[in-house]
């Protein structure tokens, strides 16, 4: 996080830990009301998976990645999530995979590889390690999505969100103490400004957004819920351009391949099903 003059306020690890800590604190009242759900040790373990893989680790992986790659490119890479969600659902949760979905996954995978390789042309200080950090984060997201959909259907979305954040609250506080966040807040004259923006991100972009997203998962399929990432690359590109970030045509083309693959895997089967049902009732 930087000032208007480009001076760093918080490091990437500080942004990650503070973001989780603030979001956890905001969701604490909901978590306290749902504490009885944690008496089941199996539920506790599943919520730990959701907390760590769906929120805690990705928060650090994304902030680290954006020290080496642009936010626009990071947003593009986030479009891997639906592909990984589909594959993990098939291999580990026995989800049915149709031929159309296989075609979509193959196309999406080609786009994923092309998008990763196109990152070598970035005119910023980053390497493959920064790209792989986001790829790993999207894999974590996919595992979390499938865990919620297949193992936590008995819980409401706000219970899943608040309890999973309660579990990672203490780790985020410990990391914040170890990485010097308190010292930065106390000594950096721009810290209050940075905390204001970080608070908005934590409350709106993390706490409330996660509740809505988990609600989508419980009401629909994993692939459908993860498809909100369709919009992320587009928004990321627009924001990136507004900050004068350079995004080449290879990256945009690769992103379109990924999105077309996810579209084929997610939307076409639904259209085909509706067509068959229409023929059946005619």
C-alpha positions as CSV (number, residue, x, y, z in Angstrom):
1,X,0.0,0.0,0.0
2,X,1.4,3.4,-1.1
3,X,0.9,7.1,-0.6
4,X,0.1,9.4,-3.5
5,X,3.9,10.0,-3.8
6,X,4.6,6.3,-4.2
7,X,5.9,5.9,-0.7
8,X,5.1,2.5,0.8
9,X,2.9,2.5,3.9
10,X,2.4,-1.2,4.6
11,X,4.3,-4.1,3.2
12,X,2.6,-6.9,1.3
13,X,2.5,-9.2,4.4
14,X,1.2,-6.4,6.6
15,X,-1.6,-5.7,4.1
16,X,-2.5,-9.4,4.1
17,X,-2.5,-9.9,7.8
18,X,-4.3,-6.7,8.7
19,X,-6.9,-7.3,6.0
20,X,-7.8,-10.7,7.6
21,X,-7.6,-9.4,11.1
22,X,-10.0,-6.5,10.4
23,X,-12.5,-8.7,8.5
24,X,-12.4,-11.3,11.3
25,X,-13.1,-8.6,13.8
26,X,-16.1,-7.2,11.8
27,X,-17.6,-10.7,11.5
28,X,-16.9,-11.6,15.2
29,X,-20.5,-10.8,16.4
30,X,-21.9,-13.3,13.8
31,X,-19.3,-15.9,14.8
32,X,-20.1,-15.7,18.5
33,X,-23.8,-16.4,17.7
34,X,-22.8,-19.5,15.7
35,X,-20.2,-20.9,18.1
36,X,-22.3,-24.0,18.9
37,X,-21.6,-25.2,15.3
38,X,-17.9,-25.6,16.2
39,X,-18.7,-28.3,18.8
40,X,-18.6,-30.8,15.9
41,X,-14.9,-31.5,15.3
42,X,-15.4,-32.5,11.7
43,X,-17.2,-29.2,11.0
44,X,-14.4,-27.4,12.8
45,X,-11.8,-29.0,10.5
46,X,-13.8,-28.2,7.4
47,X,-14.2,-24.6,8.4
48,X,-10.5,-24.5,9.1
49,X,-9.9,-25.6,5.5
50,X,-12.2,-22.9,4.3
51,X,-10.6,-20.2,6.5
52,X,-7.0,-21.1,5.6
53,X,-7.4,-21.9,1.9
54,X,-10.3,-19.7,1.0
55,X,-9.1,-16.5,2.8
56,X,-5.9,-16.6,4.9
57,X,-3.2,-17.9,2.5
58,X,-4.7,-16.2,-0.6
59,X,-4.6,-12.9,1.1
60,X,-0.8,-13.2,1.5
61,X,-0.3,-14.8,-1.9
62,X,-2.1,-12.1,-3.8
63,X,-0.4,-9.2,-2.0
64,X,3.0,-10.8,-2.5
65,X,2.2,-11.5,-6.2
66,X,1.3,-7.8,-6.8
67,X,4.8,-6.7,-5.7
68,X,6.0,-8.2,-8.9
69,X,3.1,-8.1,-11.4
70,X,0.4,-5.6,-12.2
71,X,-3.0,-5.7,-10.6
72,X,-4.5,-6.1,-14.1
73,X,-2.5,-9.2,-14.8
74,X,-3.2,-10.5,-11.3
75,X,-7.0,-10.1,-12.0
76,X,-6.5,-12.1,-15.3
77,X,-4.8,-14.9,-13.4
78,X,-7.7,-15.1,-11.0
79,X,-9.8,-16.4,-13.9
80,X,-8.1,-19.8,-13.3
81,X,-10.5,-20.4,-10.3
82,X,-13.5,-21.8,-12.2
83,X,-11.2,-24.2,-14.2
84,X,-9.6,-25.5,-11.0
85,X,-13.0,-25.7,-9.2
86,X,-14.3,-27.9,-11.9
87,X,-11.3,-30.2,-12.0
88,X,-11.1,-30.5,-8.2
89,X,-14.8,-31.2,-8.0
90,X,-14.4,-34.0,-10.5
91,X,-11.3,-35.7,-9.1
92,X,-11.9,-35.3,-5.4
93,X,-15.6,-34.8,-4.9
94,X,-17.0,-37.1,-7.6
95,X,-18.8,-34.3,-9.5
96,X,-20.1,-35.4,-12.9
97,X,-18.1,-34.0,-15.9
98,X,-19.8,-33.9,-19.3
99,X,-18.1,-33.9,-22.7
100,X,-18.9,-30.2,-23.1
101,X,-17.3,-29.4,-19.8
102,X,-14.2,-31.4,-20.8
103,X,-13.9,-29.3,-23.9
104,X,-14.3,-26.2,-21.9
105,X,-11.6,-27.3,-19.4
106,X,-9.2,-28.1,-22.2
107,X,-9.7,-24.7,-23.8
108,X,-9.4,-23.0,-20.4
109,X,-6.2,-24.9,-19.6
110,X,-4.7,-23.8,-22.9
111,X,-5.6,-20.2,-22.0
112,X,-4.2,-20.6,-18.5
113,X,-0.8,-21.8,-19.9
114,X,-0.8,-19.0,-22.5
115,X,-1.6,-16.4,-19.9
116,X,1.2,-17.6,-17.6
117,X,3.7,-17.5,-20.4
118,X,2.6,-14.1,-21.6
119,X,3.6,-12.7,-18.2
120,X,7.2,-13.0,-19.2
121,X,6.6,-9.9,-21.4
122,X,5.6,-7.7,-18.5
123,X,7.6,-4.5,-18.2
124,X,7.6,-4.7,-14.4
125,X,9.9,-6.4,-11.8
126,X,8.3,-9.8,-11.5
127,X,9.1,-13.4,-12.2
128,X,7.4,-16.7,-12.5
129,X,7.3,-17.0,-8.7
130,X,4.8,-14.1,-8.6
131,X,2.6,-15.7,-11.3
132,X,2.7,-19.1,-9.5
133,X,1.7,-17.4,-6.2
134,X,-1.7,-16.4,-7.8
135,X,-2.1,-19.8,-9.5
136,X,-1.6,-21.5,-6.0
137,X,-4.1,-19.0,-4.5
138,X,-6.7,-20.0,-7.2
139,X,-6.2,-23.7,-6.4
140,X,-6.8,-22.9,-2.7
141,X,-9.9,-21.0,-3.7
142,X,-11.2,-24.0,-5.7
143,X,-10.6,-26.4,-2.8
144,X,-12.5,-24.0,-0.5
145,X,-15.4,-23.7,-2.9
146,X,-15.8,-27.4,-3.2
147,X,-15.5,-27.9,0.5
148,X,-18.3,-25.5,1.1
149,X,-20.5,-26.9,-1.6
150,X,-20.1,-30.6,-0.8
151,X,-19.3,-30.7,3.0
152,X,-20.9,-27.6,4.6
153,X,-24.4,-27.5,3.2
154,X,-25.8,-27.8,6.7
155,X,-24.5,-24.3,7.6
156,X,-25.8,-20.9,6.5
157,X,-23.5,-18.6,4.5
158,X,-22.9,-16.1,7.3
159,X,-22.1,-19.0,9.7
160,X,-19.5,-20.4,7.3
161,X,-18.0,-17.0,6.7
162,X,-17.9,-15.8,10.3
163,X,-16.7,-19.0,11.8
164,X,-14.0,-19.6,9.2
165,X,-12.7,-16.1,9.9
166,X,-12.9,-16.6,13.6
167,X,-10.6,-19.6,13.2
168,X,-8.0,-17.5,11.3
169,X,-8.4,-14.4,13.5
170,X,-5.7,-15.3,16.0
171,X,-3.2,-16.4,13.3
172,X,-3.7,-13.1,11.5
173,X,-3.2,-11.1,14.7
174,X,0.0,-13.1,15.5
175,X,1.4,-12.5,12.0
176,X,0.5,-8.8,12.3
177,X,2.6,-8.6,15.5
178,X,5.5,-10.5,14.0
179,X,5.7,-8.5,10.7
180,X,5.8,-5.1,12.3
181,X,2.3,-3.9,11.6
182,X,1.9,-2.3,15.0
183,X,5.1,-0.5,14.7
184,X,4.1,0.8,11.2
185,X,0.7,2.0,12.5
186,X,2.4,3.8,15.4
187,X,5.3,5.4,13.5
188,X,4.3,6.0,9.9
189,X,2.5,9.3,9.5
190,X,0.4,8.0,6.6
191,X,-0.7,4.9,8.5
192,X,-4.1,6.3,9.4
193,X,-4.9,7.0,5.8
194,X,-3.7,3.5,4.8
195,X,-5.8,1.9,7.5
196,X,-8.9,3.8,6.2
197,X,-8.5,2.3,2.8
198,X,-7.5,-1.1,4.2
199,X,-10.6,-1.1,6.4
200,X,-12.9,-0.4,3.5
201,X,-11.3,-3.2,1.6
202,X,-11.6,-5.6,4.6
203,X,-15.2,-4.8,5.4
204,X,-16.7,-4.5,1.9
205,X,-14.3,-6.5,-0.3
206,X,-13.6,-9.3,2.2
207,X,-16.1,-9.7,5.0
208,X,-19.4,-8.9,3.3
209,X,-18.2,-10.1,-0.1
210,X,-17.3,-13.5,1.3
211,X,-20.8,-13.9,2.9
212,X,-22.5,-13.2,-0.4
213,X,-20.1,-15.4,-2.3
214,X,-20.6,-18.3,0.1
215,X,-24.4,-17.8,-0.3
216,X,-24.0,-18.3,-4.0
217,X,-22.1,-21.5,-3.5
218,X,-24.7,-23.0,-1.1
219,X,-27.6,-22.0,-3.5
220,X,-26.0,-23.1,-6.8
221,X,-23.0,-25.1,-8.2
222,X,-19.4,-24.5,-7.4
223,X,-18.7,-23.7,-11.0
224,X,-21.6,-21.2,-11.2
225,X,-20.5,-19.4,-8.1
226,X,-16.8,-19.3,-9.1
227,X,-18.0,-17.8,-12.4
228,X,-18.1,-14.3,-10.8
229,X,-14.4,-14.3,-11.7
230,X,-15.5,-13.7,-15.2
231,X,-15.9,-10.0,-14.3
232,X,-12.7,-9.7,-12.3
233,X,-10.2,-9.7,-15.3
234,X,-12.3,-7.1,-17.0
235,X,-12.5,-4.8,-14.0
236,X,-8.8,-5.5,-13.2
237,X,-7.8,-4.4,-16.8
238,X,-9.8,-1.2,-16.5
239,X,-8.3,-0.3,-13.2
240,X,-4.9,-1.3,-14.4
241,X,-5.2,1.1,-17.3
242,X,-6.3,3.9,-15.0
243,X,-3.0,3.4,-13.1
244,X,-1.0,3.3,-16.4
245,X,-0.2,-0.4,-16.1
246,X,0.9,-2.1,-19.3
247,X,-1.1,-5.1,-20.5
248,X,-0.2,-6.6,-23.8
249,X,-2.5,-8.1,-26.5
250,X,-1.1,-11.6,-25.8
251,X,-2.4,-11.3,-22.2
252,X,-5.8,-10.1,-23.3
253,X,-6.1,-12.8,-25.9
254,X,-5.1,-15.5,-23.4
255,X,-7.6,-14.2,-20.9
256,X,-10.3,-14.4,-23.6
257,X,-9.4,-18.0,-24.2
258,X,-9.7,-18.8,-20.5
259,X,-13.0,-17.1,-20.3
260,X,-14.3,-18.9,-23.4
261,X,-13.3,-22.2,-21.9
262,X,-15.1,-21.4,-18.6
263,X,-18.2,-20.3,-20.7
264,X,-18.2,-23.5,-22.6
265,X,-17.9,-25.6,-19.4
266,X,-20.4,-23.7,-17.4
267,X,-23.0,-22.1,-19.7
268,X,-23.4,-24.4,-22.7
269,X,-24.4,-27.4,-20.6
270,X,-27.2,-25.4,-19.1
271,X,-28.4,-24.1,-22.5
272,X,-28.4,-27.7,-23.8
273,X,-30.4,-28.9,-20.8
274,X,-33.0,-26.2,-21.3
275,X,-33.2,-27.0,-25.0
276,X,-33.8,-30.7,-24.2
277,X,-36.4,-29.9,-21.6
278,X,-38.2,-27.6,-24.1
279,X,-38.3,-30.3,-26.7
280,X,-39.5,-32.8,-24.1
281,X,-42.5,-30.6,-23.2
282,X,-43.4,-29.6,-26.8
